[in-house]
């Protein structure tokens, strides 16, 4: 993954990292923010709260796309737990 390329994930890739009972909100394939160099999606937890899922292109370049996605989802999950 080159940090200058747009970052994209398939719906299946994102769903594979969601905890049980969580779902995707809005556009299930997320969206690329070229200005901030991040990929964003919205996930909905098991009590219907929305959480932003954000993957930085630099993280994807250094860690790999799927590892960067896993770590971003892990951050969201830990934030949700408080």
N, CA, C and O atoms as a GROMACS GRO file, in nm:
protein
  328
    1UNK      N    1   0.084  -0.119   0.000
    1UNK     CA    2   0.000   0.000   0.000
    1UNK      C    3   0.088   0.123   0.000
    1UNK      O    4   0.172   0.140   0.088
    2UNK      N    5   0.068   0.208  -0.097
    2UNK     CA    6   0.138   0.335  -0.108
    2UNK      C    7   0.056   0.442  -0.037
    2UNK      O    8  -0.065   0.451  -0.060
    3UNK      N    9   0.118   0.522   0.050
    3UNK     CA   10   0.047   0.624   0.128
    3UNK      C   11  -0.019   0.730   0.041
    3UNK      O   12  -0.107   0.802   0.089
    4UNK      N   13   0.021   0.742  -0.086
    4UNK     CA   14  -0.039   0.843  -0.173
    4UNK      C   15  -0.163   0.791  -0.246
    4UNK      O   16  -0.234   0.869  -0.310
    5UNK      N   17  -0.190   0.662  -0.238
    5UNK     CA   18  -0.308   0.604  -0.305
    5UNK      C   19  -0.430   0.617  -0.216
    5UNK      O   20  -0.419   0.613  -0.093
    6UNK      N   21  -0.549   0.632  -0.277
    6UNK     CA   22  -0.672   0.633  -0.197
    6UNK      C   23  -0.688   0.498  -0.126
    6UNK      O   24  -0.661   0.392  -0.182
    7UNK      N   25  -0.732   0.504  -0.004
    7UNK     CA   26  -0.752   0.384   0.077
    7UNK      C   27  -0.896   0.338   0.064
    7UNK      O   28  -0.988   0.419   0.076
    8UNK      N   29  -0.916   0.209   0.040
    8UNK     CA   30  -1.051   0.154   0.025
    8UNK      C   31  -1.057   0.018   0.093
    8UNK      O   32  -0.959  -0.056   0.099
    9UNK      N   33  -1.176  -0.013   0.143
    9UNK     CA   34  -1.203  -0.144   0.200
    9UNK      C   35  -1.336  -0.192   0.145
    9UNK      O   36  -1.427  -0.113   0.121
   10UNK      N   37  -1.348  -0.322   0.126
   10UNK     CA   38  -1.476  -0.377   0.084
   10UNK      C   39  -1.565  -0.389   0.207
   10UNK      O   40  -1.517  -0.391   0.321
   11UNK      N   41  -1.692  -0.398   0.184
   11UNK     CA   42  -1.788  -0.417   0.294
   11UNK      C   43  -1.756  -0.544   0.370
   11UNK      O   44  -1.766  -0.546   0.493
   12UNK      N   45  -1.719  -0.649   0.300
   12UNK     CA   46  -1.685  -0.776   0.364
   12UNK      C   47  -1.563  -0.762   0.455
   12UNK      O   48  -1.561  -0.817   0.565
   13UNK      N   49  -1.462  -0.689   0.410
   13UNK     CA   50  -1.344  -0.667   0.493
   13UNK      C   51  -1.380  -0.595   0.623
   13UNK      O   52  -1.335  -0.634   0.730
   14UNK      N   53  -1.461  -0.492   0.613
   14UNK     CA   54  -1.499  -0.415   0.732
   14UNK      C   55  -1.585  -0.501   0.824
   14UNK      O   56  -1.561  -0.504   0.945
   15UNK      N   57  -1.682  -0.570   0.769
   15UNK     CA   58  -1.770  -0.654   0.851
   15UNK      C   59  -1.692  -0.764   0.924
   15UNK      O   60  -1.731  -0.806   1.033
   16UNK      N   61  -1.583  -0.809   0.866
   16UNK     CA   62  -1.506  -0.917   0.929
   16UNK      C   63  -1.441  -0.872   1.061
   16UNK      O   64  -1.404  -0.957   1.142
   17UNK      N   65  -1.428  -0.743   1.083
   17UNK     CA   66  -1.368  -0.691   1.206
   17UNK      C   67  -1.471  -0.637   1.305
   17UNK      O   68  -1.434  -0.596   1.416
   18UNK      N   69  -1.598  -0.636   1.269
   18UNK     CA   70  -1.701  -0.586   1.360
   18UNK      C   71  -1.730  -0.687   1.470
   18UNK      O   72  -1.740  -0.806   1.444
   19UNK      N   73  -1.743  -0.640   1.594
   19UNK     CA   74  -1.784  -0.730   1.702
   19UNK      C   75  -1.925  -0.784   1.676
   19UNK      O   76  -2.001  -0.724   1.599
   20UNK      N   77  -1.958  -0.893   1.738
   20UNK     CA   78  -2.089  -0.954   1.723
   20UNK      C   79  -2.198  -0.854   1.762
   20UNK      O   80  -2.189  -0.789   1.866
   21UNK      N   81  -2.300  -0.843   1.680
   21UNK     CA   82  -2.411  -0.753   1.706
   21UNK      C   83  -2.392  -0.613   1.652
   21UNK      O   84  -2.486  -0.533   1.655
   22UNK      N   85  -2.274  -0.580   1.600
   22UNK     CA   86  -2.248  -0.448   1.544
   22UNK      C   87  -2.277  -0.450   1.394
   22UNK      O   88  -2.277  -0.556   1.332
   23UNK      N   89  -2.303  -0.333   1.337
   23UNK     CA   90  -2.332  -0.325   1.194
   23UNK      C   91  -2.271  -0.198   1.136
   23UNK      O   92  -2.214  -0.116   1.208
   24UNK      N   93  -2.283  -0.185   1.006
   24UNK     CA   94  -2.233  -0.067   0.936
   24UNK      C   95  -2.347   0.031   0.913
   24UNK      O   96  -2.459  -0.010   0.882
   25UNK      N   97  -2.318   0.158   0.930
   25UNK     CA   98  -2.417   0.261   0.902
   25UNK      C   99  -2.378   0.338   0.778
   25UNK      O  100  -2.261   0.337   0.738
   26UNK      N  101  -2.473   0.406   0.717
   26UNK     CA  102  -2.442   0.487   0.598
   26UNK      C  103  -2.391   0.402   0.485
   26UNK      O  104  -2.443   0.294   0.457
   27UNK      N  105  -2.286   0.451   0.419
   27UNK     CA  106  -2.225   0.380   0.307
   27UNK      C  107  -2.139   0.267   0.362
   27UNK      O  108  -2.037   0.293   0.425
   28UNK      N  109  -2.178   0.141   0.339
   28UNK     CA  110  -2.105   0.029   0.397
   28UNK      C  111  -1.961   0.014   0.348
   28UNK      O  112  -1.881  -0.053   0.413
   29UNK      N  113  -1.927   0.077   0.236
   29UNK     CA  114  -1.789   0.069   0.189
   29UNK      C  115  -1.707   0.189   0.233
   29UNK      O  116  -1.590   0.202   0.195
   30UNK      N  117  -1.765   0.278   0.313
   30UNK     CA  118  -1.693   0.393   0.366
   30UNK      C  119  -1.662   0.496   0.259
   30UNK      O  120  -1.711   0.488   0.146
   31UNK      N  121  -1.581   0.594   0.297
   31UNK     CA  122  -1.545   0.699   0.202
   31UNK      C  123  -1.402   0.746   0.229
   31UNK      O  124  -1.355   0.746   0.343
   32UNK      N  125  -1.335   0.786   0.123
   32UNK     CA  126  -1.198   0.833   0.129
   32UNK      C  127  -1.199   0.985   0.141
   32UNK      O  128  -1.265   1.053   0.062
   33UNK      N  129  -1.127   1.039   0.238
   33UNK     CA  130  -1.110   1.184   0.256
   33UNK      C  131  -0.968   1.217   0.209
   33UNK      O  132  -0.871   1.201   0.284
   34UNK      N  133  -0.957   1.263   0.085
   34UNK     CA  134  -0.826   1.287   0.025
   34UNK      C  135  -0.750   1.399   0.096
   34UNK      O  136  -0.628   1.394   0.107
   35UNK      N  137  -0.821   1.498   0.146
   35UNK     CA  138  -0.756   1.611   0.213
   35UNK      C  139  -0.688   1.566   0.343
   35UNK      O  140  -0.576   1.606   0.372
   36UNK      N  141  -0.757   1.483   0.421
   36UNK     CA  142  -0.702   1.437   0.550
   36UNK      C  143  -0.628   1.304   0.538
   36UNK      O  144  -0.565   1.260   0.634
   37UNK      N  145  -0.636   1.241   0.420
   37UNK     CA  146  -0.570   1.113   0.393
   37UNK      C  147  -0.616   1.004   0.488
   37UNK      O  148  -0.536   0.927   0.542
   38UNK      N  149  -0.748   0.997   0.507
   38UNK     CA  150  -0.808   0.894   0.591
   38UNK      C  151  -0.929   0.834   0.522
   38UNK      O  152  -0.995   0.899   0.442
   39UNK      N  153  -0.955   0.710   0.556
   39UNK     CA  154  -1.077   0.642   0.512
   39UNK      C  155  -1.170   0.641   0.633
   39UNK      O  156  -1.127   0.613   0.744
   40UNK      N  157  -1.297   0.671   0.610
   40UNK     CA  158  -1.395   0.680   0.719
   40UNK      C  159  -1.518   0.596   0.690
   40UNK      O  160  -1.562   0.583   0.576
   41UNK      N  161  -1.572   0.541   0.797
   41UNK     CA  162  -1.700   0.471   0.790
   41UNK      C  163  -1.768   0.490   0.926
   41UNK      O  164  -1.706   0.535   1.022
   42UNK      N  165  -1.895   0.456   0.931
   42UNK     CA  166  -1.969   0.462   1.056
   42UNK      C  167  -2.009   0.321   1.094
   42UNK      O  168  -2.063   0.247   1.013
   43UNK      N  169  -1.981   0.285   1.219
   43UNK     CA  170  -2.025   0.156   1.270
   43UNK      C  171  -2.128   0.180   1.380
   43UNK      O  172  -2.123   0.282   1.450
   44UNK      N  173  -2.218   0.088   1.393
   44UNK     CA  174  -2.326   0.099   1.491
   44UNK      C  175  -2.311  -0.017   1.588
   44UNK      O  176  -2.310  -0.134   1.548
   45UNK      N  177  -2.301   0.018   1.718
   45UNK     CA  178  -2.281  -0.087   1.817
   45UNK      C  179  -2.411  -0.160   1.847
   45UNK      O  180  -2.515  -0.131   1.788
   46UNK      N  181  -2.405  -0.255   1.940
   46UNK     CA  182  -2.521  -0.341   1.967
   46UNK      C  183  -2.632  -0.271   2.044
   46UNK      O  184  -2.735  -0.332   2.071
   47UNK      N  185  -2.614  -0.142   2.079
   47UNK     CA  186  -2.724  -0.065   2.141
   47UNK      C  187  -2.757   0.058   2.056
   47UNK      O  188  -2.810   0.156   2.106
   48UNK      N  189  -2.724   0.050   1.927
   48UNK     CA  190  -2.760   0.150   1.826
   48UNK      C  191  -2.693   0.286   1.840
   48UNK      O  192  -2.750   0.386   1.799
   49UNK      N  193  -2.572   0.291   1.897
   49UNK     CA  194  -2.494   0.414   1.898
   49UNK      C  195  -2.401   0.412   1.778
   49UNK      O  196  -2.343   0.309   1.745
   50UNK      N  197  -2.386   0.528   1.713
   50UNK     CA  198  -2.294   0.542   1.599
   50UNK      C  199  -2.154   0.573   1.649
   50UNK      O  200  -2.135   0.649   1.744
   51UNK      N  201  -2.055   0.511   1.584
   51UNK     CA  202  -1.915   0.534   1.616
   51UNK      C  203  -1.839   0.557   1.486
   51UNK      O  204  -1.858   0.483   1.390
   52UNK      N  205  -1.750   0.658   1.483
   52UNK     CA  206  -1.669   0.679   1.362
   52UNK      C  207  -1.553   0.580   1.358
   52UNK      O  208  -1.480   0.564   1.456
   53UNK      N  209  -1.537   0.517   1.246
   53UNK     CA  210  -1.424   0.428   1.221
   53UNK      C  211  -1.333   0.500   1.122
   53UNK      O  212  -1.374   0.529   1.010
   54UNK      N  213  -1.210   0.528   1.163
   54UNK     CA  214  -1.117   0.607   1.082
   54UNK      C  215  -0.986   0.532   1.067
   54UNK      O  216  -0.925   0.492   1.166
   55UNK      N  217  -0.943   0.513   0.941
   55UNK     CA  218  -0.815   0.446   0.913
   55UNK      C  219  -0.727   0.546   0.838
   55UNK      O  220  -0.764   0.595   0.731
   56UNK      N  221  -0.611   0.575   0.895
   56UNK     CA  222  -0.516   0.668   0.835
   56UNK      C  223  -0.436   0.598   0.725
   56UNK      O  224  -0.394   0.484   0.740
   57UNK      N  225  -0.415   0.669   0.615
   57UNK     CA  226  -0.341   0.611   0.502
   57UNK      C  227  -0.197   0.578   0.541
   57UNK      O  228  -0.140   0.480   0.493
   58UNK      N  229  -0.138   0.659   0.628
   58UNK     CA  230  -0.001   0.632   0.674
   58UNK      C  231   0.006   0.502   0.752
   58UNK      O  232   0.101   0.426   0.737
   59UNK      N  233  -0.096   0.476   0.836
   59UNK     CA  234  -0.101   0.349   0.909
   59UNK      C  235  -0.114   0.232   0.814
   59UNK      O  236  -0.048   0.129   0.831
   60UNK      N  237  -0.198   0.248   0.712
   60UNK     CA  238  -0.217   0.140   0.615
   60UNK      C  239  -0.087   0.114   0.539
   60UNK      O  240  -0.057  -0.001   0.505
   61UNK      N  241  -0.011   0.220   0.511
   61UNK     CA  242   0.115   0.204   0.439
   61UNK      C  243   0.219   0.132   0.525
   61UNK      O  244   0.295   0.048   0.475
   62UNK      N  245   0.221   0.164   0.654
   62UNK     CA  246   0.324   0.104   0.739
   62UNK      C  247   0.284  -0.032   0.796
   62UNK      O  248   0.368  -0.120   0.811
   63UNK      N  249   0.156  -0.049   0.827
   63UNK     CA  250   0.110  -0.173   0.890
   63UNK      C  251   0.049  -0.272   0.792
   63UNK      O  252   0.046  -0.392   0.819
   64UNK      N  253   0.000  -0.223   0.680
   64UNK     CA  254  -0.080  -0.303   0.587
   64UNK      C  255  -0.225  -0.263   0.603
   64UNK      O  256  -0.268  -0.225   0.712
   65UNK      N  257  -0.300  -0.272   0.497
   65UNK     CA  258  -0.440  -0.227   0.498
   65UNK      C  259  -0.523  -0.293   0.606
   65UNK      O  260  -0.589  -0.225   0.685
   66UNK      N  261  -0.521  -0.426   0.610
   66UNK     CA  262  -0.610  -0.496   0.702
   66UNK      C  263  -0.568  -0.481   0.847
   66UNK      O  264  -0.653  -0.476   0.936
   67UNK      N  265  -0.439  -0.475   0.874
   67UNK     CA  266  -0.394  -0.453   1.012
   67UNK      C  267  -0.431  -0.313   1.058
   67UNK      O  268  -0.469  -0.294   1.174
   68UNK      N  269  -0.421  -0.215   0.970
   68UNK     CA  270  -0.461  -0.078   1.005
   68UNK      C  271  -0.612  -0.073   1.034
   68UNK      O  272  -0.655  -0.004   1.126
   69UNK      N  273  -0.690  -0.146   0.955
   69UNK     CA  274  -0.834  -0.154   0.980
   69UNK      C  275  -0.862  -0.223   1.113
   69UNK      O  276  -0.947  -0.177   1.190
   70UNK      N  277  -0.792  -0.331   1.141
   70UNK     CA  278  -0.812  -0.403   1.268
   70UNK      C  279  -0.780  -0.314   1.386
   70UNK      O  280  -0.856  -0.311   1.484
   71UNK      N  281  -0.671  -0.241   1.379
   71UNK     CA  282  -0.633  -0.154   1.490
   71UNK      C  283  -0.731  -0.038   1.507
   71UNK      O  284  -0.762   0.001   1.620
   72UNK      N  285  -0.781   0.016   1.397
   72UNK     CA  286  -0.881   0.123   1.405
   72UNK      C  287  -1.009   0.072   1.470
   72UNK      O  288  -1.068   0.140   1.554
   73UNK      N  289  -1.052  -0.049   1.432
   73UNK     CA  290  -1.173  -0.107   1.492
   73UNK      C  291  -1.149  -0.136   1.639
   73UNK      O  292  -1.240  -0.120   1.720
   74UNK      N  293  -1.031  -0.180   1.675
   74UNK     CA  294  -0.996  -0.205   1.814
   74UNK      C  295  -1.006  -0.077   1.897
   74UNK      O  296  -1.054  -0.079   2.010
   75UNK      N  297  -0.959   0.036   1.841
   75UNK     CA  298  -0.969   0.165   1.910
   75UNK      C  299  -1.115   0.203   1.934
   75UNK      O  300  -1.151   0.247   2.043
   76UNK      N  301  -1.199   0.185   1.831
   76UNK     CA  302  -1.341   0.217   1.845
   76UNK      C  303  -1.404   0.130   1.955
   76UNK      O  304  -1.479   0.179   2.038
   77UNK      N  305  -1.373   0.003   1.954
   77UNK     CA  306  -1.430  -0.090   2.052
   77UNK      C  307  -1.388  -0.051   2.194
   77UNK      O  308  -1.470  -0.051   2.286
   78UNK      N  309  -1.260  -0.020   2.212
   78UNK     CA  310  -1.212   0.020   2.346
   78UNK      C  311  -1.276   0.152   2.390
   78UNK      O  312  -1.309   0.168   2.508
   79UNK      N  313  -1.292   0.246   2.297
   79UNK     CA  314  -1.357   0.374   2.330
   79UNK      C  315  -1.502   0.348   2.372
   79UNK      O  316  -1.551   0.410   2.467
   80UNK      N  317  -1.569   0.260   2.303
   80UNK     CA  318  -1.708   0.228   2.334
   80UNK      C  319  -1.722   0.169   2.472
   80UNK      O  320  -1.819   0.195   2.543
   81UNK      N  321  -1.624   0.087   2.511
   81UNK     CA  322  -1.628   0.025   2.644
   81UNK      C  323  -1.595   0.123   2.756
   81UNK      O  324  -1.624   0.099   2.873
   82UNK      N  325  -1.534   0.236   2.716
   82UNK     CA  326  -1.504   0.341   2.815
   82UNK      C  327  -1.378   0.315   2.882
   82UNK      O  328  -1.337   0.393   2.968
   0.00000   0.00000   0.00000
